[in-house]
Amino acid sequence: MIQKKAILKALPHVLKTINIPHLGKKHQGKVRDFYLRDGYRILITTDRQSAFNYHLGYIPFKGSVLNLLSAFWFKKAKKIVDNHLISVPHPNVTIAKNCKPIPVELVVRGYMTGVTVTSIWYSYLRGERVIYGQKFPDGLRKNQQLPKPIITPTTHPDPESGSHDDERLTRDEIIDKGIVNEKLYRKMEKAALGLFALGTKICRRAGLILVDTKYEFGISEGKLIQIDEMHTPDSSRFWLANTYFERFKKGLEPENFDKEFLRLWYVNKLGYKGTGVPPKPPEDLQVKLSQRYIAVYEKITGKKFKPYQYPIEKNIKKQL
């Protein structure tokens, strides 16, 4: 585990963004900068941290953890569905196939949980029993495992349009509105459930429960492929497996091992109520988040994380 001193030393030099003029126009998402060149999508994962639909600050080594962890999963998952990964020339960089993104995210959920308005627990608690087109029985408890994983689709808003909010959808709505044709959508569903089963198996070996996650897809050369990221602390919810059952029996919240740690810190320690611009993260939180991201990577991959020496902009440009 990287020590606090090394993380604090890296803080002034984190990768906030990167400008590479010879690659053309820079595009930006919440975390990634990307360039389109010669049929490729060049993705640079920065150290930007967002939550509550706001940019909060920067977390040292986060960008390389997300990029390397996604690459690990994409290689494992290729037998289930092809993906956009071509190469990783630098820990923060992915060279990917450029494709036409499908404007629907498939969120796969294995447990009755969540705190946001798009979560199934939020709706269930308010009396809904048909959620995202899925039927649920009475008597379920928060954090209870579902009989089988379910898919809860949402729209995938384009950040450049100024919208960042996901909207709930059902399978029928997606097909009836012509957002995705039925044959393709069923392929997406099959792939998502296969990816979730793979993730569940590998995470359990690492002592983690893959609670829920999102998958994004695109079309490349007429074929369905997986894009974006996969099973990272930003896109997934993880719980510690060895304490889950005991805590669930006692009505306690599971021990999280993901980005939820940040949200809870803001609510419980910084008094943030979810409205208005949140405060910047204190150094102690930045350190703990950095260590947590690294720990997830090491648990899942079984490899020791070897960080590049900051600053890394020159090295990225050299590799590209």
Backbone bond lengths (Angstrom), bond angles and torsions (degrees), N, CA, C in turn:
res aa  C-N    CA-C-N  psi(-1)  N-CA   C-N-CA  omega(-1)  CA-C   N-CA-C  phi
1 M - - - 1.467 - - 1.529 109.27 -
2 I 1.307 116.33 134.76 1.462 120.91 178.18 1.523 109.09 -70.68
3 Q 1.318 115.82 134.13 1.454 121.49 -176.24 1.524 112.08 -76.72
4 K 1.333 114.32 158.69 1.465 121.77 -179.04 1.522 111.52 -55.63
5 K 1.328 117.08 -41.06 1.458 121.96 -177.68 1.525 111.31 -59.31
6 A 1.340 117.48 -41.90 1.464 121.59 -178.96 1.530 111.04 -68.62
7 I 1.330 116.58 -35.75 1.461 120.18 179.64 1.526 110.50 -69.85
8 L 1.321 116.64 -42.90 1.465 120.10 178.32 1.526 110.99 -63.61
9 K 1.321 116.32 -37.15 1.464 120.82 178.06 1.533 110.70 -64.67
10 A 1.336 116.30 -32.55 1.468 120.85 -178.39 1.530 112.71 -79.77
11 L 1.321 117.90 -21.98 1.463 121.97 -172.75 1.528 114.81 -51.38
12 P 1.340 119.62 -44.49 1.471 118.46 -178.97 1.526 113.99 -69.51
13 H 1.341 117.37 -11.06 1.467 120.80 -172.06 1.528 113.05 -117.26
14 V 1.330 117.49 14.40 1.468 120.37 -177.88 1.521 110.97 -58.59
15 L 1.328 115.29 158.40 1.463 120.86 178.57 1.531 108.99 -84.69
16 K 1.333 115.65 103.31 1.473 120.78 -178.40 1.528 111.15 -86.41
17 T 1.316 115.88 -41.76 1.454 122.88 176.40 1.524 106.03 -165.57
18 I 1.317 116.59 174.44 1.464 118.18 178.71 1.528 109.13 -148.17
19 N 1.307 115.53 135.67 1.462 121.63 -179.50 1.525 109.47 -112.09
20 I 1.331 116.52 120.47 1.467 122.15 179.97 1.525 106.72 -128.69
21 P 1.334 117.93 82.05 1.467 121.89 -171.47 1.519 115.25 -53.83
22 H 1.338 117.50 -36.46 1.460 118.67 -175.56 1.535 112.52 -68.99
23 L 1.334 117.35 -11.80 1.464 120.02 176.78 1.525 112.26 -87.68
24 G 1.339 116.52 -6.50 1.463 119.95 177.97 1.513 112.48 101.82
25 K 1.321 116.17 -152.76 1.466 122.08 -176.66 1.529 111.34 -69.10
26 K 1.335 115.44 134.21 1.462 120.05 176.82 1.525 109.60 -88.85
27 H 1.327 116.23 133.88 1.463 122.55 173.98 1.526 107.41 -111.63
28 Q 1.320 117.13 150.97 1.458 120.03 -178.01 1.520 112.10 -133.89
29 G 1.333 115.35 134.52 1.449 122.46 168.36 1.521 107.68 -106.73
30 K 1.321 116.02 -163.58 1.464 118.95 -179.81 1.524 111.78 -64.70
31 V 1.319 116.36 -40.19 1.460 121.22 -174.83 1.527 112.23 -118.05
32 R 1.319 117.37 -31.06 1.458 120.11 -172.15 1.526 112.74 -107.26
33 D 1.334 115.51 141.43 1.463 122.99 163.98 1.521 105.86 -97.48
34 F 1.332 117.28 143.22 1.459 116.73 176.98 1.518 111.19 -147.01
35 Y 1.324 113.56 154.55 1.466 123.07 -179.98 1.522 108.52 -126.66
36 L 1.311 116.68 145.25 1.462 122.39 176.39 1.520 108.03 -107.66
37 R 1.323 116.84 121.92 1.464 120.14 -175.04 1.517 110.21 -150.54
38 D 1.341 116.75 123.65 1.470 122.52 173.14 1.535 112.54 54.23
39 G 1.332 117.08 38.57 1.456 120.21 178.18 1.514 114.46 83.06
40 Y 1.329 116.58 3.33 1.461 121.03 179.16 1.522 110.27 -111.05
41 R 1.319 115.41 156.02 1.463 122.11 172.30 1.526 106.33 -113.15
42 I 1.318 116.89 116.15 1.460 122.13 -178.19 1.521 107.37 -99.37
43 L 1.328 115.64 108.87 1.465 122.17 -174.16 1.526 110.22 -103.98
44 I 1.333 116.53 125.56 1.465 121.90 175.79 1.518 107.52 -114.32
45 T 1.334 116.01 113.97 1.460 120.30 -178.50 1.524 108.66 -87.00
46 T 1.319 116.33 116.95 1.463 122.12 -176.82 1.527 110.35 -88.61
47 D 1.322 115.45 -176.29 1.467 121.46 178.19 1.528 111.62 -97.68
48 R 1.330 117.39 16.45 1.456 120.38 179.44 1.527 110.95 -65.31
49 Q 1.327 114.71 142.50 1.466 120.83 178.61 1.522 109.47 -122.35
50 S 1.316 116.05 128.20 1.457 119.97 178.06 1.524 109.77 -127.08
51 A 1.312 115.28 155.17 1.463 123.22 173.91 1.518 107.23 -168.26
52 F 1.326 116.16 157.82 1.476 121.09 -179.83 1.533 111.33 57.09
53 N 1.352 116.71 24.90 1.469 122.48 -177.46 1.524 112.86 65.88
54 Y 1.343 116.62 26.25 1.464 121.87 176.36 1.524 109.81 -130.07
55 H 1.323 115.21 149.80 1.463 120.27 169.60 1.523 107.41 -79.52
56 L 1.336 116.63 124.42 1.463 120.32 -174.50 1.516 113.64 -100.59
57 G 1.322 117.07 -33.64 1.461 119.76 -175.64 1.514 109.57 160.32
58 Y 1.337 116.19 -143.86 1.462 120.75 -173.79 1.523 110.13 -138.62
59 I 1.335 115.83 144.35 1.453 122.50 -179.47 1.526 108.61 -123.18
60 P 1.343 118.40 113.60 1.471 120.42 -178.98 1.529 112.69 -53.45
61 F 1.325 115.14 136.45 1.467 125.25 175.43 1.536 113.62 72.88
62 K 1.330 117.84 -2.94 1.459 119.65 -178.18 1.523 111.96 -61.42
63 G 1.329 117.22 -43.18 1.455 121.02 -176.48 1.513 112.59 -59.11
64 S 1.327 116.29 -45.58 1.463 119.03 -178.88 1.527 111.19 -69.51
65 V 1.348 117.59 -35.37 1.462 120.29 176.92 1.526 110.76 -61.33
66 L 1.337 117.25 -48.76 1.466 120.13 -179.34 1.520 111.43 -61.44
67 N 1.331 116.21 -43.57 1.462 120.29 -177.00 1.520 111.93 -66.91
68 L 1.331 116.66 -45.89 1.462 120.65 -178.02 1.534 111.47 -70.33
69 L 1.332 116.51 -36.97 1.459 119.34 179.72 1.528 110.68 -67.89
70 S 1.326 117.01 -41.47 1.468 119.67 176.43 1.526 110.80 -61.48
71 A 1.330 116.90 -41.78 1.470 120.36 178.92 1.524 110.70 -61.46
72 F 1.325 117.21 -40.71 1.470 121.92 176.62 1.529 110.41 -57.02
73 W 1.332 116.29 -48.84 1.462 120.64 -177.80 1.523 112.02 -69.14
74 F 1.336 117.35 -41.36 1.465 119.54 -179.20 1.529 111.11 -59.64
75 K 1.320 117.00 -38.55 1.465 119.94 179.10 1.528 110.90 -67.03
76 K 1.329 116.91 -38.98 1.461 121.19 178.90 1.538 111.70 -68.23
77 A 1.347 115.77 -34.91 1.466 121.11 -170.12 1.520 114.23 -89.83
78 K 1.307 118.00 -4.74 1.464 121.22 -173.73 1.516 112.89 -58.88
79 K 1.328 116.58 -27.50 1.473 119.84 -179.89 1.534 111.93 -73.09
80 I 1.347 116.58 -17.39 1.463 120.73 179.55 1.525 110.50 -89.63
81 V 1.335 116.10 -48.97 1.463 121.82 177.12 1.522 107.24 -153.35
82 D 1.312 117.11 141.84 1.463 120.54 178.95 1.526 109.03 -64.78
83 N 1.331 116.43 158.83 1.457 119.87 -179.53 1.522 110.84 -138.69
84 H 1.314 115.82 178.62 1.468 120.99 -171.66 1.521 113.95 -83.56
85 L 1.332 118.88 -8.08 1.465 121.61 -173.40 1.527 112.02 -66.60
86 I 1.339 115.08 127.85 1.464 121.54 172.43 1.525 109.99 -110.49
87 S 1.334 116.49 -53.43 1.461 119.56 -179.78 1.519 110.59 -157.94
88 V 1.347 114.68 164.33 1.470 122.05 177.10 1.529 106.97 -126.44
89 P 1.342 117.86 87.22 1.457 120.84 -176.63 1.528 114.06 -74.65
90 H 1.311 116.94 -13.64 1.468 123.34 179.92 1.524 106.58 -152.54
91 P 1.348 119.78 149.05 1.461 120.56 -178.70 1.525 114.88 -53.65
92 N 1.321 117.96 -25.23 1.468 120.71 179.98 1.522 113.53 -99.62
93 V 1.343 117.71 2.24 1.469 120.39 -170.84 1.529 111.55 -124.20
94 T 1.313 115.28 135.78 1.461 122.23 171.28 1.522 109.28 -123.95
95 I 1.313 116.00 128.87 1.462 121.16 169.54 1.528 105.69 -93.63
96 A 1.325 115.94 121.33 1.455 120.48 -173.23 1.522 111.67 -127.67
97 K 1.320 115.03 160.93 1.461 119.93 172.00 1.524 107.91 -68.25
98 N 1.313 116.41 135.04 1.456 117.91 171.95 1.524 107.71 -82.21
99 C 1.303 117.28 140.85 1.457 120.06 -176.28 1.517 109.78 -150.02
100 K 1.309 115.68 177.20 1.453 121.05 174.81 1.523 108.15 -92.71
101 P 1.345 118.14 111.30 1.471 119.72 -179.40 1.521 111.70 -66.67
102 I 1.318 116.56 144.47 1.460 122.37 174.59 1.529 107.14 -90.16
103 P 1.329 118.57 127.75 1.467 121.45 -170.17 1.523 114.91 -79.07
104 V 1.338 116.42 38.04 1.467 121.58 178.67 1.523 108.26 -137.79
105 E 1.329 116.79 131.81 1.459 121.55 172.06 1.525 108.25 -98.80
106 L 1.329 116.30 137.22 1.454 120.09 174.64 1.521 108.72 -103.29
107 V 1.313 116.28 111.13 1.458 121.47 176.75 1.523 107.42 -95.29
108 V 1.329 116.01 121.13 1.462 120.65 178.82 1.524 107.45 -103.19
109 R 1.332 115.61 130.07 1.463 121.51 -175.66 1.527 109.90 -123.32
110 G 1.321 115.54 130.49 1.456 120.72 177.86 1.514 112.83 -105.08
111 Y 1.337 117.10 -8.25 1.463 121.55 -175.35 1.530 110.75 -139.15
112 M 1.322 116.22 151.96 1.462 122.81 176.56 1.532 107.71 -82.81
113 T 1.313 115.86 93.05 1.465 118.73 -175.34 1.519 110.37 -155.70
114 G 1.334 115.78 -175.76 1.455 121.96 176.71 1.519 112.16 118.86
115 V 1.336 115.52 159.70 1.465 120.99 -179.91 1.529 112.34 -126.97
116 T 1.317 117.98 -16.94 1.459 120.35 -177.33 1.527 110.64 -82.82
117 V 1.331 116.14 167.52 1.464 120.52 -178.24 1.531 112.09 -69.01
118 T 1.340 117.95 -16.39 1.468 120.00 177.64 1.530 111.72 -90.94
119 S 1.336 117.99 -3.55 1.466 120.64 -177.93 1.528 110.81 -77.75
120 I 1.326 116.06 154.98 1.467 119.54 -179.79 1.529 110.85 -73.68
121 W 1.317 118.76 -31.90 1.467 120.33 178.87 1.528 111.14 -65.35
122 Y 1.321 117.45 -39.13 1.469 122.15 178.46 1.528 109.56 -56.72
123 S 1.325 116.11 -45.13 1.463 120.53 -179.08 1.526 111.58 -73.02
124 Y 1.329 115.74 -41.89 1.469 120.64 -178.17 1.523 110.84 -62.22
125 L 1.314 116.45 -41.77 1.461 122.21 -179.15 1.523 111.42 -61.99
126 R 1.326 116.11 -27.21 1.467 121.53 -179.64 1.521 112.79 -92.76
127 G 1.316 115.97 12.86 1.458 120.25 172.33 1.514 116.11 97.18
128 E 1.337 118.39 -4.37 1.466 119.62 179.04 1.528 109.88 -71.26
129 R 1.314 116.77 138.71 1.463 120.85 176.82 1.531 111.80 -122.44
130 V 1.317 116.44 -7.21 1.468 121.02 169.10 1.518 105.69 -119.52
131 I 1.333 115.92 109.17 1.459 122.03 -173.29 1.519 108.33 -126.42
132 Y 1.335 117.26 126.30 1.466 121.78 -175.46 1.530 110.65 55.57
133 G 1.337 116.96 29.64 1.459 120.17 -178.91 1.518 114.24 80.90
134 Q 1.341 117.70 0.98 1.464 122.56 -179.65 1.524 109.78 -100.94
135 K 1.365 117.51 137.85 1.459 122.10 179.23 1.523 110.67 -91.98
136 F 1.336 116.09 135.97 1.460 122.53 179.79 1.525 109.54 -124.59
137 P 1.342 118.06 140.47 1.469 120.79 178.10 1.529 110.97 -79.07
138 D 1.302 116.11 164.74 1.464 120.68 172.47 1.533 109.64 -70.53
139 G 1.325 115.10 161.44 1.462 120.23 170.65 1.516 116.35 88.36
140 L 1.318 118.50 5.20 1.459 119.37 178.16 1.525 109.97 -76.03
141 R 1.327 115.52 148.63 1.469 121.69 179.22 1.521 110.02 -109.39
142 K 1.324 114.65 155.17 1.463 118.67 176.62 1.522 109.78 -60.67
143 N 1.323 115.75 137.95 1.474 125.35 177.12 1.530 112.88 75.17
144 Q 1.339 117.36 10.61 1.457 121.11 177.46 1.527 110.26 -77.65
145 Q 1.338 115.16 140.96 1.463 118.96 177.02 1.524 109.57 -70.66
146 L 1.331 116.00 136.80 1.453 121.24 177.88 1.532 109.87 -78.98
147 P 1.339 117.90 154.49 1.473 119.88 179.08 1.527 112.58 -54.22
148 K 1.330 116.19 -35.74 1.460 121.11 174.54 1.530 107.98 -154.97
149 P 1.325 117.38 154.83 1.469 119.66 -179.55 1.528 111.32 -60.26
150 I 1.311 115.83 144.17 1.463 121.24 178.54 1.531 109.85 -121.05
151 I 1.326 115.24 159.10 1.463 121.41 178.20 1.517 109.37 -108.13
152 T 1.319 115.99 127.51 1.470 121.70 177.16 1.522 107.86 -122.75
153 P 1.325 117.71 98.17 1.468 120.55 -175.02 1.533 112.00 -76.30
154 T 1.320 115.27 151.62 1.460 121.35 171.48 1.526 108.29 -137.48
155 T 1.318 115.60 163.38 1.458 119.30 171.99 1.518 108.60 -67.03
156 H 1.319 115.96 158.10 1.470 121.02 174.73 1.518 107.22 -116.77
157 P 1.342 117.83 92.72 1.464 119.87 -175.60 1.515 112.92 -66.97
158 D 1.313 115.61 147.95 1.458 122.22 177.08 1.528 108.32 -83.17
159 P 1.369 118.61 117.09 1.461 120.93 -178.78 1.521 113.05 -56.80
160 E 1.346 116.62 -31.27 1.463 119.10 -177.68 1.531 111.79 -72.15
161 S 1.351 116.76 -12.98 1.466 119.59 177.20 1.521 111.86 -83.33
162 G 1.344 114.86 -9.33 1.457 119.68 -179.12 1.516 113.23 93.46
163 S 1.352 117.91 -5.74 1.459 121.52 179.33 1.517 110.35 -99.13
164 H 1.329 115.84 135.83 1.459 120.64 177.08 1.527 111.67 -125.75
165 D 1.331 117.34 4.95 1.453 121.20 -174.29 1.521 111.30 -93.65
166 D 1.347 115.46 132.09 1.453 120.84 175.45 1.523 109.18 -82.92
167 E 1.327 116.06 143.43 1.461 120.84 176.29 1.522 109.18 -115.85
168 R 1.324 116.47 135.94 1.458 121.59 -179.11 1.525 111.27 -64.78
169 L 1.336 115.16 142.42 1.453 121.85 176.82 1.522 109.20 -136.41
170 T 1.320 116.22 166.73 1.460 121.68 169.54 1.525 107.52 -121.57
171 R 1.326 115.30 166.30 1.472 119.39 177.29 1.524 110.66 -57.30
172 D 1.345 116.69 -45.61 1.464 120.44 -177.67 1.525 111.58 -62.54
173 E 1.337 117.13 -41.31 1.466 120.68 179.63 1.529 110.82 -62.59
174 I 1.329 116.30 -42.07 1.464 120.99 -179.65 1.527 110.56 -61.37
175 I 1.331 115.90 -44.10 1.465 120.76 -177.56 1.529 111.05 -74.93
176 D 1.347 116.21 -45.95 1.469 120.07 -176.89 1.527 112.69 -64.47
177 K 1.339 116.31 -35.08 1.466 120.46 -179.67 1.529 112.13 -82.17
178 G 1.324 116.59 -5.76 1.463 120.15 179.17 1.514 113.44 73.77
179 I 1.340 117.14 20.14 1.468 120.06 177.72 1.525 109.20 -65.93
180 V 1.327 115.57 -43.12 1.468 123.03 174.67 1.526 106.50 -142.10
181 N 1.340 117.39 136.84 1.464 118.02 179.12 1.534 110.30 -72.26
182 E 1.326 115.54 158.43 1.465 120.74 -170.79 1.524 112.99 -60.01
183 K 1.318 117.74 -43.42 1.457 120.59 -178.11 1.531 110.98 -61.28
184 L 1.336 116.54 -45.33 1.462 120.69 -179.60 1.525 110.67 -67.87
185 Y 1.340 116.36 -41.19 1.460 118.53 -177.80 1.530 111.22 -64.02
186 R 1.312 117.10 -38.18 1.467 119.16 179.11 1.536 110.79 -67.48
187 K 1.324 117.15 -31.81 1.467 120.47 173.31 1.524 110.47 -64.09
188 M 1.345 115.58 -41.67 1.466 120.39 178.02 1.527 110.88 -61.71
189 E 1.327 116.60 -44.20 1.468 120.88 179.49 1.531 111.12 -61.07
190 K 1.326 115.64 -46.56 1.467 119.82 -179.21 1.528 110.69 -61.66
191 A 1.334 116.32 -42.95 1.466 120.40 179.23 1.521 110.76 -63.93
192 A 1.334 117.42 -44.74 1.460 121.21 -177.67 1.525 111.56 -61.42
193 L 1.329 117.16 -43.66 1.469 120.04 179.49 1.529 111.09 -67.48
194 G 1.332 117.01 -35.65 1.463 120.50 176.04 1.513 111.96 -66.10
195 L 1.321 116.58 -40.96 1.462 121.23 178.51 1.528 110.65 -65.42
196 F 1.329 116.00 -39.38 1.463 119.75 -179.67 1.528 110.96 -67.09
197 A 1.322 117.04 -38.78 1.468 120.75 177.79 1.527 110.31 -63.63
198 L 1.335 116.40 -42.58 1.468 120.35 176.98 1.518 110.44 -61.92
199 G 1.336 116.94 -46.92 1.454 121.16 -179.78 1.515 112.43 -61.63
200 T 1.340 116.30 -40.82 1.462 120.80 178.80 1.522 111.09 -60.04
201 K 1.327 116.13 -44.53 1.468 121.68 -177.93 1.524 111.42 -63.92
202 I 1.311 117.20 -48.15 1.470 120.76 -176.82 1.530 110.81 -70.60
203 C 1.325 116.92 -38.79 1.469 119.57 179.16 1.523 111.16 -65.29
204 R 1.330 117.65 -38.87 1.470 120.02 179.12 1.529 111.01 -60.66
205 R 1.326 116.33 -38.72 1.467 119.64 176.82 1.521 111.13 -61.13
206 A 1.339 115.38 -30.27 1.459 121.12 -178.59 1.530 112.61 -89.19
207 G 1.332 116.89 3.63 1.455 120.53 179.67 1.515 113.95 82.50
208 L 1.337 116.54 19.47 1.460 121.20 -178.34 1.532 110.66 -120.74
209 I 1.313 115.73 151.46 1.464 122.21 170.97 1.521 107.39 -103.78
210 L 1.320 117.39 124.01 1.461 121.17 172.14 1.522 106.43 -82.91
211 V 1.315 116.54 105.18 1.461 122.55 -171.75 1.526 111.06 -81.04
212 D 1.311 115.68 -53.70 1.458 121.90 176.02 1.516 109.04 -158.12
213 T 1.317 115.93 162.79 1.463 120.45 -176.26 1.517 108.99 -163.59
214 K 1.316 116.47 167.31 1.462 119.78 176.92 1.525 109.86 -118.68
215 Y 1.333 114.95 150.01 1.456 121.91 176.14 1.519 108.92 -127.72
216 E 1.329 114.87 141.82 1.459 120.90 175.89 1.519 108.81 -122.75
217 F 1.328 114.96 148.26 1.455 120.80 -175.78 1.524 110.56 -133.37
218 G 1.321 114.99 162.59 1.449 121.65 175.99 1.521 109.39 -148.04
219 I 1.322 114.68 177.84 1.466 120.87 177.73 1.522 108.41 -116.51
220 S 1.327 116.20 124.46 1.463 122.53 177.84 1.519 108.58 -129.33
221 E 1.327 115.61 120.56 1.462 121.54 -179.05 1.526 111.31 52.47
222 G 1.328 115.22 39.90 1.456 120.77 176.72 1.517 114.99 80.04
223 K 1.342 117.64 2.67 1.462 121.24 -177.18 1.523 110.82 -112.95
224 L 1.336 115.38 148.51 1.460 121.58 173.80 1.522 109.37 -74.48
225 I 1.334 116.77 129.19 1.456 120.47 175.17 1.531 109.52 -135.06
226 Q 1.321 115.29 155.30 1.465 121.03 175.55 1.530 109.31 -87.31
227 I 1.343 116.52 141.42 1.472 120.64 -177.98 1.533 109.86 -132.88
228 D 1.334 115.70 -172.99 1.456 124.25 175.98 1.532 110.49 69.22
229 E 1.319 119.07 -124.71 1.452 122.49 -179.67 1.518 109.63 -126.47
230 M 1.341 115.58 174.04 1.461 118.31 -176.05 1.517 110.99 -147.48
231 H 1.342 115.85 125.82 1.461 123.76 172.81 1.532 112.66 50.22
232 T 1.321 115.61 48.53 1.466 120.88 174.87 1.528 109.23 -104.57
233 P 1.339 118.66 166.59 1.463 120.47 176.63 1.523 113.19 -64.39
234 D 1.317 118.52 -17.02 1.461 121.29 176.29 1.521 112.32 -81.77
235 S 1.335 116.27 -33.53 1.475 119.63 -173.37 1.518 112.83 -104.28
236 S 1.333 117.59 -5.54 1.461 121.34 -171.97 1.521 111.21 -135.55
237 R 1.310 114.46 159.23 1.463 121.02 173.19 1.526 107.61 -109.75
238 F 1.328 116.99 128.07 1.460 122.64 177.86 1.532 109.64 -120.78
239 W 1.339 116.39 141.48 1.461 121.76 171.08 1.527 108.45 -121.66
240 L 1.327 115.81 155.06 1.458 120.26 173.84 1.525 108.99 -74.62
241 A 1.331 116.61 125.80 1.464 121.32 -173.02 1.522 112.59 -71.75
242 N 1.338 117.51 -36.31 1.466 119.24 -170.92 1.525 114.02 -73.02
243 T 1.324 117.96 -12.69 1.469 119.96 178.86 1.532 112.59 -115.74
244 Y 1.322 117.64 -4.56 1.465 120.35 -173.19 1.529 112.79 -60.18
245 F 1.325 118.50 -53.75 1.459 120.92 -171.88 1.525 112.04 -63.42
246 E 1.330 116.58 -42.97 1.460 119.55 179.86 1.521 111.19 -64.20
247 R 1.316 116.29 -42.26 1.466 119.93 -179.56 1.532 111.03 -69.19
248 F 1.324 116.72 -36.77 1.457 119.79 178.79 1.535 110.64 -64.38
249 K 1.342 117.12 -42.17 1.468 121.02 179.14 1.521 111.43 -60.87
250 K 1.327 116.24 -34.21 1.469 121.14 -178.34 1.529 112.90 -87.07
251 G 1.341 116.37 -2.19 1.452 119.62 -179.13 1.517 113.65 77.97
252 L 1.326 116.30 19.45 1.462 120.92 179.62 1.524 110.38 -93.54
253 E 1.312 116.32 154.33 1.455 120.55 176.03 1.523 110.22 -68.41
254 P 1.338 118.37 141.36 1.467 119.91 176.42 1.524 110.69 -62.59
255 E 1.323 115.53 157.74 1.464 120.17 174.93 1.529 107.97 -78.31
256 N 1.324 116.47 113.02 1.465 120.13 -176.58 1.525 110.27 -82.14
257 F 1.321 114.61 156.02 1.459 119.72 178.90 1.527 108.22 -142.07
258 D 1.343 114.41 54.91 1.458 119.69 -173.87 1.519 109.28 -156.81
259 K 1.317 116.56 -158.09 1.464 122.56 -177.85 1.532 112.91 -70.11
260 E 1.338 116.74 -15.33 1.466 120.31 178.75 1.530 110.90 -59.04
261 F 1.315 115.93 -29.33 1.466 122.36 177.03 1.530 110.40 -53.74
262 L 1.330 116.54 -42.35 1.458 121.94 179.74 1.522 111.08 -66.27
263 R 1.340 116.64 -45.93 1.467 120.07 -178.97 1.528 111.00 -61.61
264 L 1.327 116.67 -43.21 1.460 120.40 -179.01 1.523 111.41 -66.68
265 W 1.330 117.11 -36.26 1.464 121.22 177.45 1.529 109.58 -61.49
266 Y 1.311 115.94 -44.70 1.469 120.14 -179.62 1.531 111.54 -62.52
267 V 1.327 116.20 -41.38 1.464 119.89 -177.64 1.527 111.00 -74.08
268 N 1.333 116.73 -48.39 1.466 120.80 -171.58 1.526 114.66 -84.98
269 K 1.343 117.42 -32.89 1.460 119.58 -175.77 1.518 113.86 -105.60
270 L 1.340 116.17 -28.25 1.464 118.92 -179.84 1.529 111.96 -104.48
271 G 1.331 116.81 -5.09 1.457 120.50 176.77 1.510 114.80 69.43
272 Y 1.322 117.10 22.66 1.464 120.46 -179.52 1.526 109.47 -77.35
273 K 1.324 117.10 129.60 1.456 121.99 -175.01 1.524 113.63 -98.61
274 G 1.320 117.22 2.29 1.458 119.61 178.28 1.507 114.43 93.03
275 T 1.312 117.66 2.81 1.467 120.85 177.69 1.517 109.68 -122.62
276 G 1.328 115.86 144.14 1.458 119.89 -178.93 1.514 111.54 80.17
277 V 1.319 115.83 172.81 1.470 121.28 -178.54 1.524 109.74 -70.61
278 P 1.334 118.65 123.14 1.464 120.43 -179.59 1.524 111.86 -73.04
279 P 1.327 118.29 156.75 1.462 120.71 177.64 1.530 111.43 -69.96
280 K 1.320 115.57 161.81 1.462 120.02 176.33 1.526 109.47 -69.90
281 P 1.322 117.65 148.87 1.473 119.13 -178.11 1.523 111.46 -69.84
282 P 1.328 118.06 135.72 1.466 120.31 176.17 1.524 110.76 -69.34
283 E 1.326 116.74 162.17 1.465 121.09 -176.92 1.518 112.25 -57.47
284 D 1.320 116.93 -39.63 1.459 120.35 -177.61 1.527 110.96 -61.28
285 L 1.335 116.58 -39.73 1.460 120.56 177.81 1.523 110.60 -68.68
286 Q 1.329 118.02 -40.54 1.466 120.98 178.36 1.525 110.93 -60.02
287 V 1.326 116.61 -41.24 1.467 120.94 178.96 1.523 110.50 -64.48
288 K 1.331 116.31 -48.96 1.463 120.10 -176.60 1.534 111.49 -65.56
289 L 1.331 116.58 -36.70 1.467 119.37 177.09 1.518 111.08 -66.14
290 S 1.321 116.75 -43.59 1.464 120.66 178.60 1.526 110.12 -58.36
291 Q 1.326 116.71 -45.94 1.465 120.70 -179.87 1.522 111.52 -64.77
292 R 1.331 116.36 -35.97 1.458 119.95 -179.83 1.529 111.37 -69.11
293 Y 1.334 117.41 -43.85 1.464 120.50 177.43 1.535 109.89 -58.24
294 I 1.325 115.68 -45.10 1.472 119.94 -179.60 1.527 110.84 -64.08
295 A 1.339 116.94 -41.22 1.463 120.90 -179.63 1.524 111.81 -63.04
296 V 1.340 117.33 -39.55 1.473 120.22 177.14 1.525 109.65 -61.28
297 Y 1.335 116.16 -45.88 1.464 120.27 179.32 1.534 110.94 -57.75
298 E 1.333 116.36 -46.90 1.459 119.82 -176.43 1.527 111.91 -68.78
299 K 1.332 117.41 -37.87 1.463 120.36 178.65 1.538 110.84 -63.14
300 I 1.324 116.14 -48.02 1.465 120.28 -174.18 1.526 112.15 -72.15
301 T 1.327 117.08 -45.38 1.470 120.06 -175.28 1.515 113.18 -83.97
302 G 1.338 116.79 -23.02 1.464 120.12 -174.83 1.515 112.92 74.42
303 K 1.346 116.26 12.44 1.460 121.05 -179.24 1.524 110.52 -112.97
304 K 1.320 116.08 150.84 1.453 120.24 175.56 1.527 108.93 -79.01
305 F 1.313 116.51 133.42 1.459 121.41 179.81 1.529 109.31 -74.70
306 K 1.335 115.58 126.84 1.461 120.96 -179.76 1.522 108.90 -117.32
307 P 1.327 116.75 99.10 1.472 119.60 -175.13 1.519 112.92 -75.15
308 Y 1.345 114.52 150.11 1.456 120.62 169.52 1.523 108.31 -76.72
309 Q 1.315 115.51 152.81 1.455 120.48 177.09 1.521 109.92 -75.39
310 Y 1.340 116.77 124.53 1.466 120.66 175.19 1.529 109.54 -74.65
311 P 1.359 117.80 152.17 1.466 128.73 -5.17 1.530 111.30 -74.66
312 I 1.357 115.71 153.94 1.468 119.72 -172.15 1.528 113.43 -116.12
313 E 1.340 118.76 -0.37 1.465 120.28 -176.23 1.523 112.68 -58.03
314 K 1.327 116.86 -45.52 1.469 120.44 -177.95 1.520 111.20 -62.38
315 N 1.323 115.99 -39.97 1.458 119.88 -178.12 1.528 110.79 -67.91
316 I 1.340 116.64 -38.63 1.470 120.14 177.35 1.528 109.98 -62.42
317 K 1.319 115.97 -47.31 1.468 119.48 -179.26 1.525 111.22 -61.94
318 K 1.318 116.34 -37.25 1.472 119.92 178.44 1.532 110.73 -64.18
319 Q 1.340 116.90 -42.38 1.468 120.64 -179.06 1.535 111.75 -68.28
320 L 1.329 116.39 -27.03 1.466 119.98 -179.18 1.512 113.07 -92.57
